[in-house]
Amino acid sequence: DMNEASLWDFAAKLAAAAAAPGGNKLELQTAVKDADYEQLAATANALSACPHHRQLAVAAGGDGTLRVLDVLRAAPLLVLEPSAGGLLSAAWSPSRPLVFAAGSVDGVLYFYDLAAKQRLIQPVAQLQVASSSSSTGLPQQGRGSRSSSADGVPGVNVLAYNSVVPSTLAAAAGDQIKVFKLPDWLVESRHGEAKLLKRMLDSEDLLGLLKKQAIVAQ
């Protein structure tokens, strides 16, 4: 299909550039033809590629938005707003195709499950990773780049799933590092979940599709 052809064309151009004389200096190109990706209202602080489909990614922004991206579209497929204070990190689950997480400047970790019909645009779970007792020593740098909340709670600036044991998620906030064991419902893939993920790419009304096809109800 057209998306598949565009990806192969993009990959072929990069391979040709690498093979050319002086190919160690690559001219990177966007996969979106004749356009740039839609900008955030503040800094883009984190990107996490979807491990279940090469065309998808999730972006965390200093404007508080979490964006589900199709790399072949300029506009995001879905924009979520878990935190007004801003987001610093993001990670896509290695075992659940429709689950991803984001960490905020307020020290909170948010989980989204696009298979949860009743909570499509709201987090299905959240954890307070950090407390105000931590001292980061990091300066605040302006809008969209804060590393902590106004009351001194350090933001969750790093998230990392264990790809071998996907029930394990590590998070760092300031000088605090925590490792969480996630419940089964955030880890075990459901029947039809991967198929629904692929259908997302062809939908012009992603929320409508997810509401009709939701696999689980929270």
C-alpha positions as CSV (number, residue, x, y, z in Angstrom):
1,D,0.0,0.0,0.0
2,M,1.0,3.7,-0.1
3,N,2.2,3.8,3.4
4,E,4.4,0.7,2.9
5,A,5.8,2.2,-0.3
6,S,6.6,5.5,1.4
7,L,8.5,3.8,4.2
8,W,10.5,1.6,1.8
9,D,11.3,4.7,-0.3
10,F,12.5,6.6,2.8
11,A,14.6,3.6,3.9
12,A,16.1,3.2,0.4
13,K,17.1,6.9,0.3
14,L,18.9,6.5,3.6
15,A,20.7,3.3,2.4
16,A,21.8,5.0,-0.8
17,A,23.1,8.0,1.1
18,A,25.1,5.7,3.4
19,A,26.6,3.8,0.5
20,A,27.6,7.0,-1.4
21,P,31.1,8.5,-1.1
22,G,31.3,10.3,2.1
23,G,28.2,8.4,3.1
24,N,29.0,8.7,6.8
25,K,27.4,12.2,6.6
26,L,23.8,11.4,6.1
27,E,21.2,14.0,5.1
28,L,18.2,12.9,7.2
29,Q,14.8,13.4,5.7
30,T,11.3,13.4,7.2
31,A,9.0,10.6,6.1
32,V,6.2,13.1,5.7
33,K,6.3,14.3,2.1
34,D,6.2,18.0,1.5
35,A,5.4,18.9,5.1
36,D,6.7,19.1,8.7
37,Y,5.3,17.3,11.7
38,E,2.7,19.4,13.6
39,Q,4.6,21.4,16.3
40,L,3.8,21.3,20.0
41,A,3.0,24.4,22.0
42,A,6.2,23.8,24.0
43,T,9.2,21.6,23.9
44,A,9.0,18.0,22.8
45,N,10.7,16.2,25.7
46,A,10.5,12.6,24.9
47,L,9.7,10.2,22.0
48,S,9.1,6.4,22.2
49,A,8.8,4.3,19.1
50,C,6.1,1.7,19.2
51,P,7.7,-1.8,19.4
52,H,4.6,-3.4,17.7
53,H,4.5,-1.3,14.5
54,R,7.3,0.7,12.9
55,Q,5.0,3.5,11.8
56,L,3.8,4.5,15.3
57,A,5.4,6.5,18.1
58,V,4.3,8.5,21.2
59,A,5.6,12.0,22.0
60,A,5.6,13.7,25.4
61,G,5.5,17.5,25.4
62,G,6.2,20.3,27.8
63,D,2.7,21.6,27.0
64,G,1.2,18.6,28.8
65,T,0.2,16.7,25.7
66,L,0.9,13.1,24.9
67,R,0.6,12.5,21.2
68,V,0.2,9.3,19.3
69,L,2.0,9.7,16.0
70,D,1.9,8.1,12.6
71,V,5.3,8.9,11.1
72,L,3.7,9.3,7.7
73,R,1.2,11.9,8.8
74,A,2.0,15.5,9.7
75,A,-0.8,15.7,12.3
76,P,-1.0,13.3,15.3
77,L,-3.5,10.5,15.3
78,L,-4.5,11.3,18.9
79,V,-3.7,14.0,21.4
80,L,-4.1,13.3,25.1
81,E,-3.7,15.7,28.0
82,P,-2.8,13.9,31.2
83,S,-1.0,16.8,32.9
84,A,-1.3,20.6,32.7
85,G,2.1,21.0,34.1
86,G,4.0,19.3,31.3
87,L,5.4,15.8,30.4
88,L,9.0,14.8,30.5
89,S,9.1,11.1,29.5
90,A,7.2,8.4,27.6
91,A,7.4,4.7,27.0
92,W,5.4,2.2,24.9
93,S,4.7,-1.1,26.5
94,P,6.7,-4.0,24.9
95,S,3.9,-6.5,25.6
96,R,0.6,-4.5,25.2
97,P,0.3,-2.9,21.8
98,L,-2.3,-0.4,23.0
99,V,-0.6,0.6,26.3
100,F,1.9,3.4,26.9
101,A,3.0,5.5,29.8
102,A,4.1,9.1,30.4
103,G,5.9,10.9,33.3
104,S,5.0,14.4,34.3
105,V,6.8,17.3,35.9
106,D,4.7,16.7,39.0
107,G,6.3,13.4,39.7
108,V,3.3,11.4,38.4
109,L,3.4,8.4,36.1
110,Y,0.3,8.0,33.9
111,F,-0.8,4.9,32.0
112,Y,-3.0,4.9,29.0
113,D,-4.8,1.8,27.5
114,L,-6.5,2.5,24.1
115,A,-8.4,-0.8,24.5
116,A,-10.2,0.5,27.5
117,K,-13.5,1.8,26.2
118,Q,-14.6,3.8,29.2
119,R,-11.2,5.5,29.7
120,L,-10.0,6.3,26.2
121,I,-8.9,9.8,26.8
122,Q,-8.2,9.5,30.5
123,P,-5.3,7.6,32.2
124,V,-6.4,4.1,33.4
125,A,-3.9,4.3,36.2
126,Q,-1.4,6.7,37.8
127,L,1.4,6.4,40.3
128,Q,3.2,9.1,42.4
129,V,6.8,8.3,41.6
130,A,8.6,11.1,43.5
131,S,8.1,13.1,46.7
132,S,9.2,16.6,47.6
133,S,11.9,15.2,49.8
134,S,14.1,14.7,46.7
135,S,16.5,17.4,45.8
136,T,17.5,17.5,42.1
137,G,19.8,20.5,41.9
138,L,18.4,21.1,38.5
139,P,17.5,24.6,37.5
140,Q,14.1,25.4,35.9
141,Q,14.7,26.5,32.3
142,G,11.5,28.1,31.2
143,R,8.2,27.1,29.7
144,G,8.0,23.5,28.7
145,S,11.4,22.6,30.1
146,R,10.7,22.5,33.8
147,S,12.3,19.5,35.6
148,S,10.1,19.8,38.7
149,S,6.8,21.1,39.9
150,A,6.3,24.4,41.6
151,D,6.3,22.8,45.1
152,G,9.7,21.1,44.4
153,V,8.5,17.6,43.5
154,P,11.0,16.3,40.8
155,G,9.5,15.3,37.5
156,V,9.6,11.8,36.0
157,N,12.3,12.4,33.4
158,V,13.2,8.8,32.5
159,L,11.0,5.7,31.9
160,A,12.2,2.3,30.8
161,Y,10.3,-1.0,30.3
162,N,12.2,-4.3,30.7
163,S,11.6,-5.8,27.2
164,V,12.4,-9.3,28.6
165,V,10.2,-9.0,31.7
166,P,7.6,-6.5,30.5
167,S,5.9,-6.4,33.9
168,T,8.8,-4.4,35.1
169,L,9.0,-0.6,34.6
170,A,11.8,1.6,35.9
171,A,11.3,5.3,36.5
172,A,13.7,8.1,37.5
173,A,12.7,11.4,39.1
174,G,15.4,13.7,40.2
175,D,17.7,11.6,42.5
176,Q,15.1,8.9,43.0
177,I,14.9,5.7,41.0
178,K,12.1,3.3,41.4
179,V,11.2,0.0,39.8
180,F,7.5,-1.1,39.6
181,K,5.9,-4.5,39.1
182,L,2.9,-3.8,36.9
183,P,-0.4,-5.7,37.2
184,D,-1.3,-8.4,34.6
185,W,-4.0,-6.2,33.0
186,L,-1.3,-3.7,31.9
187,V,1.1,-6.4,30.7
188,E,-0.8,-9.3,29.1
189,S,-1.8,-8.7,25.5
190,R,-5.4,-9.3,24.6
191,H,-6.8,-11.1,21.6
192,G,-7.3,-8.7,18.6
193,E,-5.2,-6.0,20.2
194,A,-2.4,-6.1,17.6
195,K,-5.0,-6.1,14.7
196,L,-6.7,-3.1,16.2
197,L,-3.4,-1.2,16.4
198,K,-2.9,-1.7,12.6
199,R,-6.4,-0.5,11.9
200,M,-5.6,2.8,13.7
201,L,-3.3,3.8,10.9
202,D,-6.2,3.7,8.3
203,S,-8.7,5.5,10.5
204,E,-9.8,9.1,10.0
205,D,-11.7,9.0,13.3
206,L,-9.5,7.2,15.8
207,L,-11.6,7.9,18.8
208,G,-14.7,6.6,17.0
209,L,-12.9,3.4,16.0
210,L,-11.6,2.7,19.4
211,K,-15.0,3.2,21.0
212,K,-16.6,0.7,18.7
213,Q,-13.7,-1.8,18.8
214,A,-12.7,-1.6,22.4
215,I,-11.4,-4.9,23.7
216,V,-11.8,-4.4,27.4
217,A,-13.9,-2.1,29.6
218,Q,-12.5,-0.4,32.6
